[in-house]
Amino acid sequence: MGPSGTGKTTLLKLIARQLYPDRGQIIVDGVDIATLSQRELYELRKRFGMLFQNGALLTDMSVFENVAFPLREHTNLSDRLIRLVVLPKLHAVGLRGAAELMPSELSGGMARRVALARAIVMDPDILIYDEPFVGLDPISMGVIARLLRRMNDALGISSIVVSHDIKELAEVSDRSFLISDGHVVAAGTPDELRNDQSDMVRQFMHGLPDGPVAFHYDAPDYKQQLLGTHK
């Protein structure tokens, strides 16, 4: 968790090695991911499931084919077996009946649920969610939060969730981290963070308008900028 622009999505890109760290290490299952060859990296990524912030559905493929895409790329399963894998995943997110629709026919919330089905279709060991609750109505949000929790408990999946939805995160997470300006400023169970008395944590957890986290992006003097005298 953390205010916008503090490095949450950047951290996910580092874990998936879309970005290289300037220093330090990114350890995934005991291995520094920055040291892997391209082939080793691709093998490790097969163990990942990723829900992108914008859903990232392929617009010229149906809902079914979007979810089936990782299976067609990384396995030799027959069409019949792919169907037996994809439909239960779509059923889990409530969209089995939308299998033949195109992404342009979906609402924003439905598109994110399809993206979630695609993220879990390979039964990954590690699931990475970038804002999984954005665009979902309250009912869908509750169902997806429950699905995340059940998958973690039943399948032993390690999930990394970036979100601003404090209530939903409290229901699905075992441990929470609050990031600000590229640093972890607090960590603990959801209850521990909710009861933390530091100004930074209180402002974020309780949505306070005033505190150490500024609302405005750094800018020159307002009057000088309006008058055109700022250089």
N, C-alpha and C positions, 0 to 999 in steps of 0.2 A: 504494500500500500504506500501511498505518498502523493503529495501534490503533483499537478501536471508539470512535465518537463524536468523531473528530478532523476530520470535515468532508468525507469522501470522496464520499458520496452527495450532499451539499449542492453540491459542486463539479460533479457531473454535472447536477444540476438547474439550475445557473447556465449551463452550456454549452448546455443545451436551452431556456433561458429560461423554465423553470418558476418560477424565482426571479430577481429583479433584484439586481444587485450594489449594495451601499451606496456603493462607490467603486471606481475603477479601470475597466478594460475587459475584456470577454470577446470576443476576436478569433477569428472562425471564417472561414477562407478569406479573410482580409484585411478582413473587415467586423466592426464592433462590433455584436454581436447585440442589445445593449440599445437601439440606436437604430432598429431595424427597425420598420416598421409591422406590424400584425397580418397583412396579406396577404403581405408580404415574409417575415415569420417563418414562416408556414405553407409557403411555397414552399421556404424553406431547410430546414425540418424534413423535407420529402419526401426529402432527401438523407441523412437520418439513419436508422439502425436502432437500436432500443433494446431491450435485454434487461433488464427490470425485476427488482429484487431478489427479489420474490415471484412472478415469472412473469407475473402479471396476465392469465391467460387468461379469456376471456368464458365464464362457466359454462353458458350456455344454447345454446352453439354447439359443434358437433363439432370434433374436432381439425382436420379439413380446413378448415372454415369459419373457425376461428381464424387459421389461416395465410393463408387467402385474404382475410381482412378488409381489410388495407391495399390490396390490389389492387382490391377492389370499391369502396373509398372514393376512391381517387386515380387510377384508370384507367378506360378504357372497354373493357377486354378482354372478349371473349366468354367464356362458361362453358368452352368447349373450350380456349381459350388459357390461362385461369386454371388449369385442371387440368394443363396441360402445364408450368406454372411451379411450382405448389404441390407436386406429387408428387416432383419431383427434390429440392426442399428438404427434404421429409420423409424422403426416402431418405438424404440426406446426414447426417441426425441419427439414422438407424436406425429411423424410426417410420412408414415408408410403410404398413406393415400395420395401423397403428392409426388410419388416417385417419378412420374412421367412429365411433371411440369418443368419448365425452363426457369432459370434464375430470375429472368425479367418478370415472371408471373408471381414471384414471392414477395411478401412483405419483408421489411428489414429484419424483424425478429425471426421470421421463418428461415431466412437465408442464414442467420447465425446458427440456428438449430441444425440445418443441413451441414454447415461447416463443422459443427460438433460431431455429427455422425461420421463425417469423413475423418476427423481427428482420431476417433476411437476404432475405426474399422479394422486396423491391423492389430488390435489388442496390444497396444504398446506398454512398455514397462514404465515409461516416463511421459506424462501428459503436461503440455505447456499451454496455458490459457491466457491470452491477452485480452482482457476486458470481456469475459464470457457473458456478462449479464446486460451489456449495452443493447438497447433497442428491444428488450423483451418486456412484455406486459407482466403484471404481478403474478398471474397464474403460471405463465411459462417460466418466469424466474424461479418460482418455488419448485417447480418440477425439475428444472435443470440443476438447481442447487442440490436437490435430493438425489438426482442421478449421479452427480459428481461424488457425493458422500458415499453412496452405495458402491460405486465402482472402486473407490479407494479401499473401502473395508472388505469387499468381497474378493477383489482381484489382487490386492496388495500393490496397487499402482502408486507410484510417487507422482504427485501433482504439484505443479508450480502455477499459482494463480495470481495474475495482476488484476486488480480491480479497485474501484472507488466505492463499491457497495459494501459498506461495513457490516450491515446486518447479515447479508448473504455470506460474506466471508467468515463471519463468526460461526455460521452453521456448518461450513464445509472444511474449515482449516483446523489443523492440530497446533500449528505454530505460525505466528504472524510476524512480519518484519515491516517496519515503517522506514521508508527511504526519503531522505531530503538532501538535495544538492549533491547527489551521487554517493551519499554515505548512509549506512544503517544507523539511525538515531535511536531506535527502540526495537526490542524483540521480546516475544513471549507468547503465551496463550492469548486468545482473543479477550478473555476476562482481564488478564494482567494489563494489556494495553488499554482497555476501556477504563481501568481504574488508575492508570498512570497519571501522576500529578504534574509532570513537566509541561511547560507552556506549549512546546511544539506538539507533543502528543495530544494534549487536551484540545488544542485548536482543531487538529485534524479529526480526531475521533468524535468530537461533538459538533463539528461544523461551525465553529465560532468565527465570526467575520474579522475580529481583531486578534492579532497575535504575531509571532515571529515570521509566519509565512505571509509574504506580501501578495496582494491581489494583482497589483500592477506590475507589468514587465519593466525592467530597468529602462529608464528614458531620460533624456536631457531635461533641463528646467522647462516647465510647462509654458511659462510666459515667454521665455526666449524663443522657444520653438514656434509658438503661435505667431510671434512678431517677425520670425525669420532671422533673428540675430544670433541664433546658436550656430556654431561652426563645428 
